[in-house]
Amino acid sequence: MSMKIWEIRSMSDEDLKKRLDELKLELIRLKTQAALGTLDNPGKIRTTRKTIARILTVLRERELSKKGGKSS
């Protein structure tokens, strides 16, 4: 299931990291199913990848805001 950005932003960093690990494992499982030809919904790979990207983006935004937004 795709998570909306407001859902992701409302989660703590710890919860996001845990969810990220779960989604990465899910993505591996989906890719394996696709390779074996047993995947029911190929679009699930895309939505999982997009959710992973959203979580990584929010985590990065939070990391940068803690540093004061300074860039090298």
Long-range contacts (C-beta under 8 A, 24 or more apart in sequence): 1-47, 2-47, 2-50, 2-51, 3-51, 3-54, 3-55, 5-54, 5-58, 8-54, 8-55, 8-58, 9-58, 13-59, 13-62, 16-55, 16-58, 16-59, 17-59, 19-55, 20-52, 20-55, 20-56, 20-59, 23-48, 23-51, 23-52, 23-55, 24-52, 27-52
